[in-house]
Amino acid sequence: MKKLNAKHILALMFLLAGVTTGYGQAAYPPTGKLVDAGGHLLHIHVMGKGQPTVVFENGSGDFSFIWDLVQPELSKTTTTVSYDRAGFAWSEEGPLPRSGKQIAYELHTALHNAGIKGPYILVGQSFGGFLVRYFARFYRNEVAGMVLVDALNEDSRIVINKQPMRIREWAKGQHAPDPQNLAKKFPVPDSDNVKLDTTIEPPMDKLPRSTQKMQMWAQSLPVYQKAAGNEMNWSPEDVADMYANKGKPEYMLGNIPLVVISKGDGGYNGLPDSAALENERLKLQDDLSHLSTNSKHIIDKNSGHNIHLEDPATVIDAIKQVIRSYKEHKKLQ
């Protein structure tokens, strides 16, 4: 028997996991279709029929299938769209910088090129909450409602090494250029350097095993870390912009139905001033509900940050409430 070297062993690991090492050779066929987003292709997964169209925006580092516990149920009665941002999973890389303006432009372009027109109900989780607010800012007439799933406020703090820090304070004062179309393709990364990342942490383990395997594949692609890093490098600039323009009409949502869902506990136990930090978090979450004059705030005491995985029924119900409010022209109850 021929002796296996390290490269052969790595290839075998990928085979057993249901993936391949070749970038561009999707080990898993796309769950949806690839659509032009301005010179590069975005992967969008469309389910269901009817209006309005529910569009899901992922949190930082997440993929389209993160909504697998929510999207199928909603697709029974209306059109739903999950997708992968540029450089994630099946989507090609996009132009830099990865600003909220650029990301919103690419999603809007892909939706229109796919023939999926508004009105849209936007659902954004965590970092995705910033992104759907950018989409609504630039394409206001096409947005019918919004659900923010434990989204960050522009003045929120995140805990790093047990230190609560405001994202906006990392901004360098850069201004996002106008959205760009991709003029040239990126070089194909060296597939020999791929290492399978089998990390599946709670609550990702709530997804079906088949979806967990797709997660392992997608988070192992060389382009993924680069794309996610580019987004995070720019995000403080967008957050600082929102903070500087807080309350201005173009940054608000008018009277569209808006549901804000917040986790029950901020997780500050053991930190100095934990009670003050928790009170601040809840106030900032409630502030998000003031983006629209037709809104409600739900505190989900049964869930942590990933409510769409830990308590998907609450997210599904919130989206249905927004759809009803839009269709019936009634205030949220």
C-alpha positions as CSV (number, residue, x, y, z in Angstrom):
1,M,0.0,0.0,0.0
2,K,1.3,3.4,-0.9
3,K,2.3,5.5,2.1
4,L,0.0,8.6,2.6
5,N,1.7,11.9,3.0
6,A,0.2,15.0,4.7
7,K,-1.5,16.3,1.5
8,H,-3.2,12.9,0.9
9,I,-4.4,12.8,4.5
10,L,-5.9,16.3,4.2
11,A,-7.6,15.4,1.0
12,L,-9.1,12.3,2.6
13,M,-10.3,14.4,5.5
14,F,-12.2,16.7,3.1
15,L,-13.6,13.7,1.3
16,L,-14.9,12.1,4.5
17,A,-16.4,15.5,5.5
18,G,-18.2,15.8,2.1
19,V,-16.0,18.7,0.8
20,T,-13.2,19.3,-1.7
21,T,-10.2,21.5,-1.5
22,G,-10.6,23.2,-4.9
23,Y,-11.8,26.8,-4.7
24,G,-14.6,27.3,-7.2
25,Q,-15.3,23.5,-7.1
26,A,-18.3,23.6,-4.8
27,A,-18.3,20.4,-2.8
28,Y,-22.0,21.2,-2.1
29,P,-24.2,22.4,-5.0
30,P,-25.7,25.8,-4.3
31,T,-29.0,25.7,-2.5
32,G,-30.1,28.6,-4.8
33,K,-28.8,30.3,-7.9
34,L,-25.9,32.6,-8.8
35,V,-27.0,36.1,-10.0
36,D,-24.9,39.1,-11.3
37,A,-24.5,41.7,-8.6
38,G,-22.4,44.2,-10.6
39,G,-19.6,42.2,-12.2
40,H,-19.5,39.4,-9.7
41,L,-22.0,36.7,-8.8
42,L,-24.0,36.5,-5.5
43,H,-25.7,33.3,-4.4
44,I,-29.3,33.8,-3.5
45,H,-31.7,31.1,-2.2
46,V,-35.4,31.8,-3.1
47,M,-38.2,29.9,-1.6
48,G,-42.0,30.4,-1.8
49,K,-44.3,32.7,-3.8
50,G,-46.2,35.9,-3.1
51,Q,-45.7,39.4,-1.8
52,P,-44.2,41.0,0.1
53,T,-40.7,39.4,-0.3
54,V,-38.9,38.6,2.9
55,V,-35.1,39.2,2.6
56,F,-32.8,37.8,5.2
57,E,-29.4,39.5,6.0
58,N,-26.9,37.5,7.9
59,G,-24.8,38.4,11.0
60,S,-21.1,38.7,10.8
61,G,-19.4,35.6,9.4
62,D,-22.7,33.8,8.7
63,F,-24.0,32.1,5.6
64,S,-27.4,31.9,3.9
65,F,-28.3,28.6,5.5
66,I,-28.2,30.2,9.0
67,W,-31.9,30.9,8.3
68,D,-32.8,27.3,7.7
69,L,-35.0,27.1,10.9
70,V,-36.9,30.2,9.8
71,Q,-37.1,30.5,6.0
72,P,-39.0,27.3,5.1
73,E,-41.9,28.1,7.4
74,L,-42.3,31.6,6.0
75,S,-42.0,30.4,2.4
76,K,-45.3,28.6,2.8
77,T,-47.1,31.9,2.4
78,T,-44.8,34.4,0.7
79,T,-41.5,34.7,-1.2
80,T,-38.4,34.5,0.9
81,V,-34.7,35.2,0.0
82,S,-31.6,34.3,1.9
83,Y,-28.2,35.0,0.4
84,D,-24.4,34.9,0.8
85,R,-22.6,38.2,0.8
86,A,-19.6,38.6,-1.6
87,G,-16.8,36.1,-0.8
88,F,-19.1,33.9,1.4
89,A,-19.9,30.3,0.5
90,W,-20.9,30.2,-3.2
91,S,-20.7,34.0,-3.8
92,E,-17.8,35.5,-5.6
93,E,-15.6,38.3,-4.1
94,G,-16.8,41.8,-4.6
95,P,-15.2,45.3,-4.7
96,L,-13.6,47.0,-1.7
97,P,-14.3,48.5,0.7
98,R,-17.0,46.3,2.0
99,S,-19.1,49.2,3.2
100,G,-22.8,49.0,4.0
101,K,-23.5,51.1,0.9
102,Q,-21.6,48.7,-1.3
103,I,-23.2,45.6,0.2
104,A,-26.7,47.1,-0.1
105,Y,-26.1,48.0,-3.7
106,E,-24.9,44.4,-4.5
107,L,-28.0,42.9,-2.8
108,H,-30.3,45.3,-4.6
109,T,-28.7,44.6,-7.9
110,A,-28.8,40.9,-7.5
111,L,-32.5,40.9,-6.5
112,H,-33.5,43.0,-9.5
113,N,-31.4,40.9,-11.9
114,A,-33.1,37.8,-10.5
115,G,-36.5,39.4,-11.1
116,I,-37.3,39.6,-7.4
117,K,-38.8,43.1,-6.9
118,G,-40.2,44.7,-3.8
119,P,-41.8,45.5,-1.6
120,Y,-39.3,43.9,0.7
121,I,-39.5,42.9,4.4
122,L,-35.9,43.1,5.6
123,V,-34.8,40.8,8.4
124,G,-31.3,41.5,9.8
125,Q,-29.5,39.7,12.6
126,S,-26.7,41.3,14.6
127,F,-24.3,43.0,12.1
128,G,-27.0,42.3,9.5
129,G,-29.2,44.9,11.4
130,F,-26.8,47.6,10.3
131,L,-26.9,46.3,6.7
132,V,-30.7,46.3,6.3
133,R,-30.8,49.8,7.7
134,Y,-28.4,50.8,5.0
135,F,-30.5,49.1,2.4
136,A,-33.6,50.9,3.7
137,R,-31.7,54.2,3.5
138,F,-30.8,53.9,-0.1
139,Y,-33.9,52.0,-1.4
140,R,-36.5,53.4,0.9
141,N,-39.4,53.1,-1.6
142,E,-38.9,49.4,-2.0
143,V,-38.9,48.6,1.8
144,A,-42.2,47.7,3.4
145,G,-41.1,46.6,6.8
146,M,-38.2,45.4,9.0
147,V,-37.3,43.0,11.7
148,L,-34.1,43.5,13.7
149,V,-33.0,40.3,15.4
150,D,-30.7,41.2,18.3
151,A,-29.2,43.9,16.1
152,L,-26.5,46.2,17.4
153,N,-27.3,49.9,18.1
154,E,-24.8,52.4,16.6
155,D,-23.8,53.2,20.2
156,S,-23.6,49.5,21.4
157,R,-20.6,48.0,23.1
158,I,-19.2,44.6,22.5
159,V,-17.0,42.8,25.1
160,I,-13.5,42.0,24.0
161,N,-11.1,40.5,26.6
162,K,-13.7,41.3,29.3
163,Q,-13.6,45.0,28.2
164,P,-16.9,46.6,26.8
165,M,-15.9,48.7,23.8
166,R,-18.0,50.8,21.5
167,I,-17.6,49.8,17.8
168,R,-17.9,53.4,16.6
169,E,-14.8,54.3,18.5
170,W,-12.6,52.2,16.2
171,A,-13.5,54.3,13.2
172,K,-10.7,56.1,11.4
173,G,-12.9,58.8,9.7
174,Q,-13.0,57.2,6.3
175,H,-15.9,57.8,4.0
176,A,-17.4,55.1,1.8
177,P,-17.1,55.7,-2.0
178,D,-20.1,55.4,-4.2
179,P,-21.0,51.7,-5.0
180,Q,-18.7,50.1,-7.6
181,N,-19.1,47.3,-10.1
182,L,-16.3,44.8,-10.2
183,A,-14.0,45.5,-13.1
184,K,-11.8,42.4,-12.9
185,K,-11.9,39.0,-11.3
186,F,-9.8,38.1,-8.3
187,P,-7.1,35.5,-8.6
188,V,-8.0,32.0,-7.4
189,P,-6.5,31.3,-3.9
190,D,-4.0,28.5,-3.4
191,S,-6.1,25.5,-2.6
192,D,-3.2,23.6,-1.2
193,N,-3.3,25.8,1.9
194,V,-6.9,24.9,2.8
195,K,-7.4,23.4,6.2
196,L,-10.8,22.0,7.1
197,D,-12.4,24.0,10.0
198,T,-14.8,21.5,11.7
199,T,-15.7,24.0,14.5
200,I,-19.5,23.8,15.2
201,E,-20.3,25.7,18.3
202,P,-23.7,26.1,20.0
203,P,-26.2,27.2,18.9
204,M,-25.0,26.2,15.4
205,D,-25.5,22.6,16.5
206,K,-29.3,23.2,16.3
207,L,-29.0,23.1,12.5
208,P,-29.4,19.7,10.7
209,R,-26.2,17.7,10.4
210,S,-26.3,18.2,6.6
211,T,-26.3,22.0,7.1
212,Q,-23.5,21.7,9.7
213,K,-21.4,20.0,7.0
214,M,-22.0,22.9,4.6
215,Q,-20.9,25.2,7.4
216,M,-17.6,23.4,7.8
217,W,-17.1,23.6,4.0
218,A,-18.0,27.3,3.7
219,Q,-15.9,28.5,6.7
220,S,-12.9,26.5,5.3
221,L,-12.7,28.3,1.9
222,P,-9.6,30.6,1.6
223,V,-11.7,33.5,0.4
224,Y,-14.0,33.4,3.4
225,Q,-11.7,34.8,6.1
226,K,-10.6,37.5,3.7
227,A,-14.2,38.6,2.9
228,A,-15.3,38.5,6.6
229,G,-12.2,40.4,7.6
230,N,-12.8,43.1,5.0
231,E,-16.4,43.6,6.3
232,M,-15.2,43.9,9.9
233,N,-12.4,46.3,9.0
234,W,-14.9,48.7,7.5
235,S,-17.9,48.3,9.8
236,P,-16.7,50.8,12.5
237,E,-16.9,53.5,9.8
238,D,-20.5,52.7,9.0
239,V,-21.4,52.5,12.7
240,A,-19.7,55.9,13.3
241,D,-21.6,57.4,10.4
242,M,-24.9,56.1,11.8
243,Y,-24.1,57.5,15.2
244,A,-23.1,60.9,13.8
245,N,-26.3,61.2,11.8
246,K,-28.6,59.6,14.4
247,G,-32.2,61.0,14.2
248,K,-31.8,62.5,10.7
249,P,-34.8,61.7,8.5
250,E,-32.8,59.8,5.9
251,Y,-31.5,57.5,8.6
252,M,-34.9,56.8,10.1
253,L,-37.6,54.4,8.9
254,G,-40.7,56.6,8.8
255,N,-43.8,54.6,9.7
256,I,-43.0,51.2,8.2
257,P,-43.8,48.3,10.6
258,L,-40.7,47.5,12.6
259,V,-40.2,44.7,15.2
260,V,-37.0,44.7,17.3
261,I,-36.2,41.4,19.1
262,S,-33.6,41.4,21.8
263,K,-32.0,38.6,23.8
264,G,-33.0,38.3,27.4
265,D,-29.6,38.7,29.0
266,G,-26.6,40.7,27.8
267,G,-24.1,38.3,29.4
268,Y,-22.3,40.9,31.5
269,N,-22.2,38.9,34.7
270,G,-18.8,39.1,36.3
271,L,-17.9,42.4,34.7
272,P,-17.5,45.6,36.6
273,D,-20.7,47.7,36.4
274,S,-22.6,44.7,34.9
275,A,-26.0,46.1,36.0
276,A,-25.3,49.5,34.3
277,L,-24.1,47.7,31.2
278,E,-27.3,45.7,31.0
279,N,-29.5,48.7,31.5
280,E,-27.6,50.5,28.8
281,R,-28.0,47.6,26.4
282,L,-31.8,47.4,27.0
283,K,-32.1,51.1,26.5
284,L,-30.1,51.0,23.2
285,Q,-32.2,48.1,22.0
286,D,-35.4,50.0,22.8
287,D,-33.9,53.0,21.0
288,L,-33.9,50.9,17.8
289,S,-37.7,50.6,18.0
290,H,-37.9,54.4,17.7
291,L,-36.5,54.3,14.2
292,S,-40.2,53.9,13.1
293,T,-43.4,55.3,14.4
294,N,-45.0,51.9,13.9
295,S,-42.9,49.5,16.0
296,K,-42.7,47.2,18.9
297,H,-39.9,45.7,21.0
298,I,-39.8,42.1,22.1
299,I,-37.4,40.8,24.7
300,D,-36.9,37.1,24.2
301,K,-35.9,35.7,27.6
302,N,-35.6,32.2,26.1
303,S,-32.7,33.1,23.8
304,G,-29.2,34.4,23.5
305,H,-27.8,36.4,20.6
306,N,-28.7,33.9,17.9
307,I,-32.5,34.1,18.3
308,H,-33.1,32.7,14.8
309,L,-31.4,29.5,15.9
310,E,-32.3,29.3,19.6
311,D,-35.9,30.5,19.4
312,P,-36.9,30.6,15.7
313,A,-40.6,30.6,16.4
314,T,-40.3,34.1,17.9
315,V,-38.5,35.4,14.8
316,I,-41.1,33.7,12.5
317,D,-44.0,35.2,14.4
318,A,-42.4,38.7,14.4
319,I,-42.0,38.6,10.6
320,K,-45.6,37.5,10.2
321,Q,-46.7,40.4,12.4
322,V,-44.8,42.8,10.1
323,I,-46.3,41.3,7.0
324,R,-49.9,41.6,8.5
325,S,-49.3,45.2,9.5
326,Y,-48.1,46.0,6.0
327,K,-50.9,44.2,4.2
328,E,-53.7,45.4,6.5
329,H,-52.3,49.0,6.8
330,K,-52.7,48.6,10.6
331,K,-50.4,49.5,13.5
332,L,-48.5,46.7,15.1
333,Q,-50.2,45.4,18.2
